[in-house]
Amino acid sequence: MSEVDVDAQGRTEPPLEGGEEDQLLGFLDYQRQTLEWKCSGLGADALRRTTSASAMTLGGLLKHMAFVENHWFARSLHGLPAEPPWDEVDWSRNPDWEWCSAASDTPEQLFGLWKDTVDTSRRLAAEAIADGGFDGLADTPWPDGRAPNLRWILLHMIEEYARHNGHADLLRESIDGETGE
């Protein structure tokens, strides 16, 4: 078993050795921990703050990533129905609901939703790995009939977090000057 390295921000470094499962899940968790770090220690006002060029907020990022986690691991991968709060949203009327509604949520609600969803995603990914491995296809196909496999979903989630963590870097620096990778 390889040694676990934790950086100065408390993030677990992805393993240098190991198989596909350890490395893919390690990189995804590292990106999740980066978003948590960028949003931690801030009050409600700070989580609602925007920059002059964008309406994006750190609170909106947390809620958006909870939605994305739920979409890919519960709804797409396992074909599960939408659960609260996603099941009550009229997405045709407000396609950016998760971004907009985050301003009404407390930091505890935002972190709670995101962390609970991440926990569920980890469990659902482990079930999918046990059932069919990384080549197992999502239960919910795309409109053209194709379906991504678990490997694609994990890589997409790493990309999604990495992209939004860049946004989180800029937002956090504009709030309190906190910088870092």
Backbone as CSV, one residue per row, in Angstrom:
resi,resn,N_x,N_y,N_z,CA_x,CA_y,CA_z,C_x,C_y,C_z
1,MET,0.849,-1.178,0.000,0.000,0.000,0.000,0.891,1.236,0.000
2,SER,0.518,2.208,-0.833,1.350,3.402,-0.946,1.029,4.392,0.163
3,GLU,1.974,5.283,0.388,1.866,6.311,1.416,0.849,7.378,0.979
4,VAL,0.101,7.914,1.936,-0.866,8.967,1.656,-0.213,10.307,1.969
5,ASP,-0.191,11.190,0.973,0.382,12.522,1.135,-0.747,13.535,1.254
6,VAL,-0.649,14.396,2.255,-1.623,15.467,2.463,-0.869,16.788,2.327
7,ASP,-1.421,17.716,1.530,-0.741,18.992,1.313,-1.056,19.989,2.423
8,ALA,-0.503,21.190,2.311,-0.654,22.218,3.349,-2.104,22.658,3.546
9,GLN,-2.956,22.448,2.549,-4.360,22.811,2.659,-5.230,21.655,3.168
10,GLY,-4.608,20.525,3.464,-5.345,19.372,3.972,-5.911,18.470,2.893
11,ARG,-5.531,18.717,1.641,-6.018,17.875,0.540,-5.157,16.634,0.404
12,THR,-5.807,15.511,0.150,-5.087,14.262,-0.082,-4.594,14.258,-1.522
13,GLU,-3.284,14.188,-1.691,-2.700,14.162,-3.032,-3.114,12.872,-3.742
14,PRO,-3.403,12.948,-5.044,-3.695,11.717,-5.787,-2.481,10.785,-5.724
15,PRO,-2.715,9.482,-5.665,-1.591,8.556,-5.532,-0.691,8.548,-6.768
16,LEU,0.603,8.430,-6.509,1.573,8.335,-7.605,1.586,6.937,-8.207
17,GLU,1.184,5.973,-7.413,1.154,4.588,-7.858,-0.248,4.059,-7.647
18,GLY,-0.524,2.927,-8.228,-1.830,2.310,-8.047,-2.514,2.116,-9.379
19,GLY,-3.643,1.478,-9.291,-4.398,1.176,-10.492,-5.315,2.315,-10.899
20,GLU,-6.066,2.031,-11.929,-6.975,3.023,-12.498,-7.981,3.536,-11.460
21,GLU,-8.528,2.651,-10.674,-9.513,3.062,-9.666,-8.913,4.036,-8.664
22,ASP,-7.759,3.692,-8.096,-7.121,4.560,-7.112,-6.789,5.927,-7.699
23,GLN,-6.291,5.948,-8.920,-5.874,7.217,-9.498,-7.049,8.076,-9.954
24,LEU,-8.027,7.495,-10.618,-9.178,8.292,-11.042,-9.940,8.844,-9.841
25,LEU,-10.225,7.988,-8.875,-10.956,8.451,-7.691,-10.105,9.411,-6.859
26,GLY,-8.795,9.195,-6.840,-7.889,10.088,-6.120,-7.868,11.486,-6.725
27,PHE,-7.819,11.572,-8.051,-7.834,12.884,-8.697,-9.182,13.581,-8.522
28,LEU,-10.281,12.820,-8.594,-11.595,13.426,-8.390,-11.727,13.958,-6.969
29,ASP,-11.303,13.175,-5.980,-11.381,13.645,-4.596,-10.476,14.851,-4.353
30,TYR,-9.326,14.897,-4.993,-8.438,16.053,-4.867,-9.134,17.318,-5.382
31,GLN,-9.816,17.197,-6.511,-10.539,18.346,-7.059,-11.706,18.739,-6.146
32,ARG,-12.396,17.753,-5.587,-13.477,18.052,-4.643,-12.922,18.797,-3.420
33,GLN,-11.804,18.323,-2.915,-11.198,18.949,-1.737,-10.707,20.363,-2.050
34,THR,-10.318,20.609,-3.296,-9.895,21.949,-3.691,-11.077,22.909,-3.635
35,LEU,-12.235,22.497,-4.144,-13.415,23.360,-4.067,-13.792,23.610,-2.611
36,GLU,-13.742,22.585,-1.789,-14.067,22.753,-0.375,-13.114,23.763,0.275
37,TRP,-11.828,23.654,-0.016,-10.827,24.572,0.530,-11.136,26.007,0.097
38,LYS,-11.431,26.201,-1.181,-11.675,27.545,-1.697,-12.924,28.182,-1.077
39,CYS,-13.884,27.370,-0.653,-15.142,27.887,-0.106,-15.176,27.886,1.417
40,SER,-14.195,27.291,2.067,-14.252,27.123,3.522,-13.931,28.409,4.270
41,GLY,-14.484,28.493,5.458,-14.201,29.607,6.351,-14.862,30.918,5.977
42,LEU,-15.806,30.878,5.064,-16.473,32.101,4.621,-17.907,32.140,5.116
43,GLY,-18.385,33.321,5.417,-19.765,33.506,5.824,-20.684,33.632,4.624
44,ALA,-21.968,33.795,4.913,-22.984,33.868,3.871,-22.722,35.002,2.885
45,ASP,-22.358,36.183,3.380,-22.113,37.313,2.481,-20.977,37.026,1.508
46,ALA,-19.925,36.422,2.005,-18.788,36.106,1.137,-19.163,35.043,0.105
47,LEU,-19.964,34.058,0.502,-20.364,33.021,-0.445,-21.310,33.559,-1.514
48,ARG,-21.919,34.713,-1.280,-22.817,35.347,-2.256,-22.102,36.381,-3.129
49,ARG,-20.882,36.730,-2.786,-20.180,37.812,-3.470,-19.798,37.416,-4.899
50,THR,-19.923,38.375,-5.793,-19.556,38.196,-7.197,-18.367,39.091,-7.506
51,THR,-17.854,38.942,-8.694,-16.879,39.898,-9.198,-17.627,40.814,-10.154
52,SER,-17.011,41.892,-10.549,-17.710,42.844,-11.422,-18.031,42.250,-12.792
53,ALA,-17.307,41.246,-13.200,-17.479,40.699,-14.546,-18.404,39.484,-14.609
54,SER,-18.854,38.977,-13.469,-19.615,37.733,-13.479,-20.607,37.699,-12.324
55,ALA,-21.692,36.981,-12.520,-22.674,36.776,-11.451,-22.351,35.509,-10.648
56,MET,-21.295,34.796,-11.014,-20.922,33.555,-10.345,-20.480,33.828,-8.915
57,THR,-20.870,32.936,-7.994,-20.478,33.024,-6.590,-19.915,31.689,-6.135
58,LEU,-19.187,31.703,-5.020,-18.692,30.447,-4.449,-19.853,29.589,-3.965
59,GLY,-20.868,30.207,-3.385,-22.059,29.451,-2.979,-22.734,28.809,-4.180
60,GLY,-22.830,29.560,-5.276,-23.390,29.001,-6.503,-22.569,27.837,-7.029
61,LEU,-21.246,27.933,-6.909,-20.384,26.820,-7.328,-20.652,25.570,-6.502
62,LEU,-20.791,25.734,-5.187,-21.079,24.571,-4.339,-22.396,23.905,-4.742
63,LYS,-23.421,24.718,-4.949,-24.731,24.154,-5.295,-24.718,23.569,-6.704
64,HIS,-24.037,24.232,-7.630,-23.924,23.706,-8.990,-23.204,22.362,-8.990
65,MET,-22.114,22.263,-8.246,-21.385,20.996,-8.226,-22.175,19.895,-7.521
66,ALA,-23.012,20.247,-6.547,-23.907,19.244,-5.955,-24.866,18.737,-7.027
67,PHE,-25.392,19.658,-7.831,-26.283,19.267,-8.924,-25.563,18.369,-9.925
68,VAL,-24.353,18.755,-10.312,-23.588,17.980,-11.298,-23.263,16.585,-10.750
69,GLU,-22.859,16.503,-9.485,-22.600,15.192,-8.856,-23.850,14.320,-8.940
70,ASN,-24.992,14.885,-8.538,-26.248,14.133,-8.551,-26.617,13.719,-9.971
71,HIS,-26.469,14.648,-10.904,-26.826,14.351,-12.292,-26.039,13.155,-12.835
72,TRP,-24.717,13.176,-12.650,-23.908,12.131,-13.282,-23.927,10.806,-12.539
73,PHE,-23.864,10.833,-11.213,-23.757,9.564,-10.495,-25.111,8.942,-10.172
74,ALA,-26.096,9.733,-9.770,-27.404,9.166,-9.417,-28.297,9.029,-10.645
75,ARG,-28.493,10.130,-11.341,-29.477,10.129,-12.415,-28.960,9.465,-13.683
76,SER,-27.761,9.817,-14.137,-27.247,9.250,-15.377,-26.714,7.830,-15.173
77,LEU,-25.763,7.683,-14.259,-25.108,6.389,-14.075,-26.073,5.314,-13.588
78,HIS,-26.901,5.652,-12.602,-27.777,4.646,-11.997,-29.250,4.797,-12.384
79,GLY,-29.606,5.809,-13.153,-30.983,5.974,-13.600,-31.974,6.278,-12.492
80,LEU,-31.505,6.868,-11.401,-32.379,7.168,-10.270,-33.181,8.442,-10.545
81,PRO,-34.384,8.541,-9.982,-35.175,9.763,-10.180,-34.578,10.932,-9.411
82,ALA,-34.935,12.125,-9.842,-34.486,13.334,-9.151,-35.050,13.360,-7.740
83,GLU,-34.212,13.792,-6.810,-34.604,13.920,-5.411,-34.534,15.385,-5.018
84,PRO,-35.070,15.727,-3.838,-34.976,17.115,-3.374,-33.515,17.558,-3.284
85,PRO,-33.221,18.770,-3.645,-34.144,19.816,-4.087,-34.386,19.818,-5.593
86,TRP,-33.709,18.951,-6.320,-33.719,18.987,-7.783,-35.071,18.611,-8.377
87,ASP,-35.850,17.817,-7.686,-37.120,17.343,-8.229,-38.213,18.408,-8.252
88,GLU,-38.033,19.497,-7.532,-39.068,20.531,-7.455,-38.766,21.744,-8.346
89,VAL,-37.705,21.668,-9.126,-37.273,22.809,-9.940,-37.929,22.744,-11.317
90,ASP,-38.446,23.870,-11.764,-38.932,24.004,-13.132,-37.747,24.479,-13.972
91,TRP,-36.980,23.513,-14.475,-35.740,23.819,-15.189,-35.995,24.578,-16.476
92,SER,-37.159,24.401,-17.091,-37.449,25.137,-18.321,-37.645,26.625,-18.032
93,ARG,-38.142,26.946,-16.859,-38.335,28.342,-16.462,-37.065,28.985,-15.928
94,ASN,-36.238,28.182,-15.260,-35.022,28.718,-14.654,-33.884,27.708,-14.794
95,PRO,-33.245,27.656,-15.977,-32.178,26.675,-16.201,-30.941,26.898,-15.334
96,ASP,-30.830,28.069,-14.708,-29.703,28.363,-13.829,-30.127,28.376,-12.364
97,TRP,-31.153,27.618,-12.037,-31.739,27.646,-10.700,-30.705,27.446,-9.603
98,GLU,-29.835,26.449,-9.756,-28.883,26.157,-8.679,-27.948,27.334,-8.428
99,TRP,-27.569,28.032,-9.491,-26.701,29.204,-9.355,-27.440,30.337,-8.647
100,CYS,-28.658,30.616,-9.079,-29.431,31.743,-8.540,-29.921,31.489,-7.117
101,SER,-30.406,30.296,-6.848,-31.026,30.010,-5.551,-30.006,29.905,-4.423
102,ALA,-28.741,29.729,-4.737,-27.709,29.592,-3.696,-27.628,30.825,-2.809
103,ALA,-27.987,31.989,-3.338,-27.928,33.221,-2.548,-28.896,33.187,-1.368
104,SER,-29.926,32.351,-1.437,-30.903,32.236,-0.352,-30.509,31.188,0.683
105,ASP,-29.471,30.434,0.406,-29.054,29.339,1.291,-27.971,29.796,2.259
106,THR,-27.957,29.185,3.435,-26.899,29.458,4.407,-25.648,28.670,4.026
107,PRO,-24.498,29.070,4.541,-23.296,28.268,4.292,-23.489,26.809,4.730
108,GLU,-24.169,26.604,5.859,-24.396,25.234,6.350,-25.252,24.435,5.364
109,GLN,-26.266,25.067,4.792,-27.106,24.373,3.807,-26.303,24.042,2.553
110,LEU,-25.507,24.991,2.076,-24.722,24.768,0.862,-23.695,23.657,1.052
111,PHE,-22.921,23.750,2.150,-21.918,22.710,2.398,-22.585,21.369,2.682
112,GLY,-23.706,21.376,3.414,-24.418,20.133,3.713,-24.909,19.447,2.452
113,LEU,-25.547,20.205,1.559,-26.035,19.644,0.300,-24.885,19.085,-0.513
114,TRP,-23.826,19.868,-0.656,-22.688,19.429,-1.465,-22.025,18.184,-0.857
115,LYS,-21.752,18.209,0.443,-21.085,17.064,1.074,-21.946,15.810,1.038
116,ASP,-23.245,15.945,1.294,-24.141,14.777,1.233,-24.175,14.198,-0.175
117,THR,-24.198,15.078,-1.168,-24.227,14.611,-2.553,-22.912,13.932,-2.927
118,VAL,-21.796,14.476,-2.489,-20.497,13.848,-2.756,-20.440,12.471,-2.102
119,ASP,-20.909,12.355,-0.864,-20.933,11.049,-0.190,-21.752,10.043,-0.982
120,THR,-22.919,10.474,-1.458,-23.767,9.594,-2.268,-23.061,9.226,-3.563
121,SER,-22.405,10.191,-4.197,-21.687,9.918,-5.447,-20.575,8.904,-5.235
122,ARG,-19.857,9.026,-4.131,-18.789,8.048,-3.839,-19.372,6.643,-3.705
123,ARG,-20.494,6.542,-2.984,-21.140,5.236,-2.795,-21.615,4.679,-4.135
124,LEU,-22.249,5.515,-4.952,-22.770,5.060,-6.238,-21.643,4.686,-7.201
125,ALA,-20.537,5.407,-7.168,-19.388,5.044,-8.007,-18.821,3.699,-7.568
126,ALA,-18.711,3.487,-6.254,-18.202,2.205,-5.744,-19.119,1.057,-6.171
127,GLU,-20.425,1.277,-6.123,-21.372,0.240,-6.569,-21.177,-0.063,-8.050
128,ALA,-20.999,0.979,-8.857,-20.811,0.780,-10.292,-19.500,0.052,-10.587
129,ILE,-18.451,0.378,-9.828,-17.172,-0.316,-10.011,-17.336,-1.790,-9.673
130,ALA,-18.037,-2.082,-8.583,-18.259,-3.474,-8.175,-19.129,-4.223,-9.185
131,ASP,-20.087,-3.523,-9.797,-21.026,-4.179,-10.719,-20.477,-4.377,-12.120
132,GLY,-19.691,-3.434,-12.636,-19.263,-3.577,-14.020,-17.924,-2.955,-14.330
133,GLY,-17.304,-2.380,-13.325,-16.013,-1.747,-13.551,-16.159,-0.456,-14.333
134,PHE,-15.057,0.040,-14.819,-15.025,1.328,-15.502,-15.658,1.292,-16.881
135,ASP,-15.832,0.100,-17.426,-16.447,-0.026,-18.748,-17.966,-0.129,-18.672
136,GLY,-18.520,-0.246,-17.467,-19.972,-0.315,-17.314,-20.626,0.966,-17.789
137,LEU,-21.700,0.833,-18.558,-22.376,1.983,-19.144,-23.410,2.583,-18.202
138,ALA,-23.622,3.870,-18.356,-24.653,4.573,-17.594,-26.014,3.993,-17.943
139,ASP,-26.903,3.953,-16.963,-28.262,3.438,-17.174,-29.108,4.377,-18.024
140,THR,-28.800,5.664,-18.009,-29.577,6.647,-18.756,-28.794,7.054,-20.000
141,PRO,-29.268,6.618,-21.180,-28.547,6.989,-22.405,-28.813,8.435,-22.797
142,TRP,-27.937,8.942,-23.637,-28.106,10.269,-24.213,-29.222,10.204,-25.256
143,PRO,-29.704,11.341,-25.729,-30.790,11.335,-26.716,-30.480,10.526,-27.977
144,ASP,-29.210,10.412,-28.348,-28.862,9.648,-29.553,-28.716,8.155,-29.285
145,GLY,-28.982,7.723,-28.041,-28.933,6.303,-27.700,-27.613,5.835,-27.127
146,ARG,-26.554,6.614,-27.283,-25.268,6.234,-26.695,-25.284,6.537,-25.207
147,ALA,-24.419,5.843,-24.460,-24.293,6.094,-23.022,-22.814,6.100,-22.656
148,PRO,-22.414,7.042,-21.803,-21.015,7.048,-21.376,-20.743,5.921,-20.396
149,ASN,-19.491,5.498,-20.336,-19.135,4.516,-19.324,-18.674,5.241,-18.058
150,LEU,-18.473,4.488,-16.995,-18.075,5.086,-15.719,-16.745,5.827,-15.840
151,ARG,-15.810,5.304,-16.598,-14.519,5.967,-16.794,-14.727,7.371,-17.365
152,TRP,-15.574,7.482,-18.386,-15.874,8.783,-18.994,-16.486,9.723,-17.971
153,ILE,-17.430,9.232,-17.169,-18.087,10.063,-16.158,-17.067,10.575,-15.143
154,LEU,-16.179,9.703,-14.668,-15.159,10.132,-13.705,-14.223,11.177,-14.309
155,LEU,-13.782,10.946,-15.532,-12.904,11.919,-16.188,-13.637,13.243,-16.415
156,HIS,-14.892,13.165,-16.794,-15.680,14.389,-16.975,-15.812,15.145,-15.654
157,MET,-16.038,14.443,-14.556,-16.171,15.095,-13.250,-14.853,15.749,-12.830
158,ILE,-13.730,15.122,-13.113,-12.427,15.737,-12.823,-12.301,17.035,-13.610
159,GLU,-12.664,16.989,-14.883,-12.602,18.181,-15.736,-13.553,19.253,-15.237
160,GLU,-14.762,18.880,-14.847,-15.759,19.836,-14.365,-15.281,20.551,-13.099
161,TYR,-14.754,19.786,-12.163,-14.223,20.403,-10.941,-13.017,21.290,-11.243
162,ALA,-12.093,20.806,-12.071,-10.880,21.580,-12.367,-11.245,22.920,-13.005
163,ARG,-12.192,22.895,-13.923,-12.635,24.131,-14.577,-13.226,25.099,-13.563
164,HIS,-14.121,24.607,-12.732,-14.773,25.483,-11.759,-13.845,25.872,-10.608
165,ASN,-12.850,25.052,-10.314,-11.884,25.444,-9.291,-11.061,26.649,-9.739
166,GLY,-10.863,26.799,-11.035,-10.230,28.016,-11.546,-11.096,29.237,-11.262
167,HIS,-12.414,29.079,-11.435,-13.327,30.169,-11.086,-13.258,30.450,-9.589
168,ALA,-13.223,29.391,-8.796,-13.183,29.545,-7.335,-11.921,30.284,-6.900
169,ASP,-10.797,30.026,-7.568,-9.553,30.750,-7.264,-9.759,32.258,-7.399
170,LEU,-10.338,32.661,-8.514,-10.543,34.088,-8.765,-11.545,34.701,-7.787
171,LEU,-12.624,33.985,-7.528,-13.630,34.496,-6.596,-13.055,34.639,-5.195
172,ARG,-12.351,33.620,-4.720,-11.804,33.667,-3.371,-10.797,34.807,-3.237
173,GLU,-9.944,34.976,-4.231,-8.966,36.062,-4.164,-9.660,37.419,-4.127
174,SER,-10.770,37.569,-4.852,-11.473,38.850,-4.852,-12.193,39.106,-3.522
175,ILE,-12.474,38.053,-2.778,-13.178,38.199,-1.489,-12.222,38.609,-0.377
176,ASP,-11.141,37.865,-0.221,-10.264,38.132,0.917,-8.780,38.055,0.610
177,GLY,-8.434,37.984,-0.670,-7.026,37.954,-1.039,-6.384,36.578,-0.930
178,GLU,-7.131,35.597,-0.466,-6.605,34.221,-0.327,-6.244,33.692,-1.696
179,THR,-4.999,33.261,-1.842,-4.550,32.702,-3.108,-3.927,31.332,-2.862
180,GLY,-3.638,30.673,-3.901,-3.028,29.351,-3.846,-3.491,28.559,-5.032
181,GLU,-2.770,27.489,-5.307,-3.083,26.720,-6.499,-4.518,26.468,-6.549
